[in-house]
Amino acid sequence: MNACMSAERRYGLSALWRVTAWGVLAAGLSVTLAAARPAAAELVDAVIASVDGEPITLVDLERFTAGRARLLPPEERRSRRDILEALIRSRMFAKEFERTGIHAEDEDVEAYIDSRLVQSGSSRADIQMALARMGLTWEDYFERMREEVQRLALINREIRAKVTVSPEEVRRAWKTSPEYETKDRVEIGDIYLPLPDDPAEAQALRGQAREIYELARRGRFGEAARKYSKGPTASAGGHLGVFDVGALSEVFAREVAKLEEGEVSEPFEVDGAIHILKVFKRFPPGRVPLEEVRDEIYEKLYDELLQQRYERWMREDLRRRHHVTVQMDGAPWQAQS
């Protein structure tokens, strides 16, 4: 594997990283953990489960609980049975790695960790401090990340090719999602003339504003704005941009409502200034052009389907490949799926 290429990109399942052990530390580095259950001095090494005939003993479970299980998300370690299920999954994955020959080299694990550090805005020192609070070492974490990278590689191999999003699905999402609706919008410009405090000067400016208006309405709005406007967009010919009509102030919305495309408002006063508006273009309600959001919609649908397929693969496909028996506290019970 080439360490120069991001392990995340090669394994192609960035949408799934939040369910990995990385997410436990990266989501704030403030994991609250119950104290590790100490192993009894004379713990009976009873067989409590098996994967493809290989036993999992009570001692195995205690060691896992005190070690890597502390990197599990809280919902996966609520009870000893939850932790046993995680240990069973780990054993099944180990067999899948052996079957497929998947192995993550150290440089791949380093690249994966580095990419997550960048994304989370954390540092290795942050991770090491969190590990120390858990009573774990960097080596414990590194090996857990190696398993995570190998899992991503396996899942990528197993499910990615089975996830497809058709052009029809993209178009349907575009047509039905409120996210891509556009409101009534307008592109406007403004000549801004702040009124002086002196009443005589203010009155003189009102007279000048009429002259500026006459210049602007004859097709010379930009020229008038550059010459007379005191607003921040004067050098751009008074161009303010495109706005939802509903987002405009009440006074601006009222004046804009009077204008067709290309028309200029008569001077009006608000908040101690004279304004002269121009409507450059109107955009009626509709939808964002599909061409502008096609890739965004595709990626969103793909990530959703990938997550669903991943969960089904974990719940059903992986389990079917292996013979799992579970017996806890002397009584057989059905392993969670």
Backbone hydrogen bonds, N-H to C=O, Kabsch-Sander energy under -0.5 kcal/mol:
donor,donor_aa,acceptor,acceptor_aa,energy
3,A,1,M,-0.7
5,M,2,N,-1.3
10,R,6,S,-2.2
11,Y,7,A,-2.5
12,G,8,E,-1.8
13,L,8,E,-0.6
16,L,13,L,-1.9
17,W,14,S,-1.2
19,V,16,L,-1.8
20,T,17,W,-1.9
23,G,17,W,-0.7
23,G,20,T,-0.6
24,V,20,T,-0.6
24,V,21,A,-0.9
25,L,21,A,-1.0
25,L,22,W,-0.9
26,A,22,W,-2.9
27,A,23,G,-1.7
28,G,26,A,-2.3
29,L,25,L,-1.3
33,L,31,V,-0.6
43,L,40,A,-1.3
46,A,44,V,-2.1
48,I,46,A,-0.5
48,I,56,I,-2.8
49,A,56,I,-1.5
50,S,325,T,-2.6
51,V,54,E,-2.3
52,D,323,H,-3.4
54,E,51,V,-1.8
56,I,49,A,-3.3
58,L,46,A,-2.3
61,L,57,T,-2.1
62,E,58,L,-2.4
63,R,59,V,-2.5
64,F,60,D,-2.3
65,T,61,L,-2.7
66,A,62,E,-2.1
67,G,63,R,-1.0
69,A,64,F,-2.6
70,R,67,G,-2.0
71,L,68,R,-2.2
72,L,69,A,-1.6
76,E,73,P,-2.1
77,R,74,P,-1.6
83,I,79,S,-2.1
84,L,80,R,-2.6
85,E,81,R,-2.4
86,A,82,D,-1.9
87,L,83,I,-2.2
88,I,84,L,-2.6
89,R,85,E,-2.5
90,S,86,A,-2.2
91,R,87,L,-2.1
92,M,88,I,-2.5
93,F,89,R,-2.8
94,A,90,S,-2.2
95,K,91,R,-1.8
96,E,92,M,-1.9
97,F,93,F,-2.8
98,E,94,A,-1.9
99,R,95,K,-2.3
100,T,96,E,-2.5
101,G,97,F,-1.7
102,I,97,F,-1.0
105,E,103,H,-0.6
108,D,105,E,-0.7
109,V,105,E,-1.8
110,E,106,D,-2.7
111,A,107,E,-2.2
112,Y,108,D,-2.2
113,I,109,V,-2.6
114,D,110,E,-2.7
115,S,111,A,-2.3
116,R,112,Y,-1.7
117,L,113,I,-2.3
118,V,114,D,-2.1
119,Q,115,S,-1.9
120,S,116,R,-2.6
121,G,117,L,-1.4
122,S,117,L,-1.3
127,I,123,S,-1.9
128,Q,124,R,-2.9
129,M,125,A,-2.2
130,A,126,D,-2.1
131,L,127,I,-2.6
132,A,128,Q,-2.4
133,R,129,M,-1.9
134,M,130,A,-1.2
135,G,131,L,-0.8
135,G,132,A,-0.8
136,L,131,L,-2.8
141,Y,137,T,-1.9
142,F,138,W,-3.2
143,E,139,E,-2.5
144,R,140,D,-1.7
145,M,141,Y,-2.5
146,R,142,F,-2.1
147,E,143,E,-2.0
148,E,144,R,-1.9
149,V,145,M,-2.7
150,Q,146,R,-2.3
151,R,147,E,-2.4
152,L,148,E,-2.4
153,A,149,V,-2.2
154,L,150,Q,-2.4
155,I,151,R,-3.2
156,N,152,L,-2.6
157,R,153,A,-1.9
158,E,154,L,-2.4
159,I,155,I,-3.0
160,R,155,I,-0.8
160,R,156,N,-1.0
162,K,159,I,-1.2
163,V,160,R,-1.5
164,T,162,K,-0.6
170,V,166,S,-1.8
171,R,167,P,-2.5
172,R,168,E,-2.5
173,A,169,E,-2.2
174,W,170,V,-2.2
175,K,171,R,-2.3
176,T,172,R,-1.8
177,S,173,A,-1.8
180,Y,177,S,-1.5
181,E,178,P,-1.7
182,T,286,G,-2.9
185,R,283,F,-2.9
186,V,243,F,-2.4
187,E,281,K,-3.2
188,I,186,V,-0.6
188,I,241,G,-2.2
189,G,278,K,-2.1
190,D,238,G,-2.6
191,I,276,I,-2.3
192,Y,190,D,-0.6
193,L,191,I,-0.5
193,L,274,I,-2.8
195,L,272,G,-2.1
202,A,198,D,-2.6
203,Q,199,P,-2.3
204,A,200,A,-2.1
205,L,201,E,-2.2
206,R,202,A,-1.8
207,G,203,Q,-1.6
208,Q,204,A,-2.1
209,A,205,L,-2.6
210,R,206,R,-1.2
211,E,207,G,-1.2
212,I,208,Q,-2.5
213,Y,209,A,-2.5
214,E,210,R,-2.1
215,L,211,E,-1.9
216,A,212,I,-2.7
217,R,213,Y,-2.8
218,R,214,E,-0.7
218,R,215,L,-0.6
219,G,216,A,-1.3
220,R,215,L,-1.2
221,F,216,A,-0.6
224,A,220,R,-2.5
225,A,221,F,-2.8
226,R,222,G,-2.5
227,K,223,E,-1.7
228,Y,224,A,-2.8
229,S,224,A,-0.6
229,S,225,A,-1.4
230,K,192,Y,-3.2
234,A,231,G,-1.6
236,A,233,T,-1.0
237,G,234,A,-1.7
238,G,233,T,-2.5
239,H,236,A,-1.0
240,L,188,I,-2.4
241,G,188,I,-1.4
243,F,186,V,-2.6
245,V,184,D,-3.1
247,A,244,D,-1.6
248,L,244,D,-0.6
248,L,245,V,-1.4
253,A,249,S,-3.1
254,R,250,E,-2.0
255,E,251,V,-2.1
256,V,252,F,-2.9
257,A,253,A,-2.1
258,K,254,R,-0.6
258,K,255,E,-1.0
259,L,256,V,-1.7
262,G,279,V,-3.8
263,E,260,E,-2.1
265,S,277,L,-3.0
268,F,275,H,-2.0
270,V,273,A,-2.3
273,A,270,V,-0.8
274,I,193,L,-3.0
275,H,268,F,-3.0
276,I,191,I,-1.4
278,K,189,G,-1.9
279,V,263,E,-2.1
280,F,187,E,-2.6
280,F,278,K,-0.8
281,K,187,E,-1.3
283,F,185,R,-3.0
286,G,182,T,-1.7
288,V,180,Y,-2.6
292,E,289,P,-1.5
293,V,289,P,-0.8
293,V,290,L,-0.9
294,R,290,L,-1.4
297,I,293,V,-2.7
298,Y,294,R,-2.6
299,E,295,D,-2.5
300,K,296,E,-2.1
301,L,297,I,-2.7
302,Y,298,Y,-2.8
303,D,299,E,-2.6
304,E,300,K,-2.0
305,L,301,L,-2.6
306,L,302,Y,-2.8
307,Q,303,D,-2.3
308,Q,304,E,-2.2
309,R,305,L,-2.9
310,Y,306,L,-2.5
311,E,307,Q,-2.3
312,R,308,Q,-2.2
313,W,309,R,-2.6
314,M,310,Y,-2.5
315,R,311,E,-2.3
316,E,312,R,-2.9
317,D,312,R,-1.0
318,L,313,W,-2.9
320,R,316,E,-2.2
321,R,317,D,-1.0
321,R,318,L,-0.7
322,H,319,R,-1.2
324,V,322,H,-0.8
325,T,50,S,-2.0
327,Q,48,I,-4.0
328,M,331,A,-1.6
331,A,328,M,-2.0
333,W,326,V,-1.4
